[in-house]
């Protein structure tokens, strides 16, 4: 049996990426065992995985007989165990980055108009459709019975989202909700975020600290959400998406992250 920490991840998960950035920055190749949980196929909803993490979310870490089920728990474990010492998380910033009002997961699938709906249709239909099929399959499994309310809630919520992508329900209210969410992100991006950023380098100093793992993943997901396909077109995509020039601190921060081997390893494609 492996004594290495086991990190459950998926290559297109924003918060898995935060944990993977931390692992790549703090540990050597081979120190951590990685296991993929395919979110596109809803493998996180298998009763066997829900036993590990009742939230059915990634990242999830098994280490030293414990299971860590939130992004902050995982990155904090890595920071505490690493021989390289980095600046620990600022709880205030972590809370902001993981708040619903600027949720990067939501941002990827929201659409503000018909053109954006069309652009995101293949991704949305594939992801939401895969989740719905998995939820319906796993929910009738005998081992799922203790989690019936969880499955019922997820089936209803995911199903409602899927009908929007399928064009089976009115999109007008959803357009408005999507615009409001992106306005929240733009407000944070152009204002409060700048108070946490240095003029150059990272929040953690010359090398990324714990806050940076979370913010680096959040910022990369937002870049993908506004249409960036690679690191070089992210700044133009931010400007187009938010309608303003990107602040110099964010340009510097983006460049600092995207040249690091850890970021290059975690992001062969933006997600």
Buried (B, 14 or more C-beta within 10 A) or exposed (E): EEEEBBBBBBBBBBBBBBBBBBBBBBBEEEEBEEEEBEBBBBBBBBBEBBEBBEEBBBBBBBBEEEBBBBBBBBBBBBBEEBEEEBBBBBEEBBEBBBEEEBBBBBBBBBBBEEEBBEEBBEBBEEBBBBBBEBBBEBBEBEEBEEBEEBBEEBBEEBBEBBEBBEEEBEBEEBBEEBBEBBEBBBBBBBEEBBEBBBEEBBBBEEBBBBBBBBBBBBBBBBBBBBBBEEBEBBBEBBEEBBEEEBBEBBBBBBEBBBEBEBBEBBBEEBB
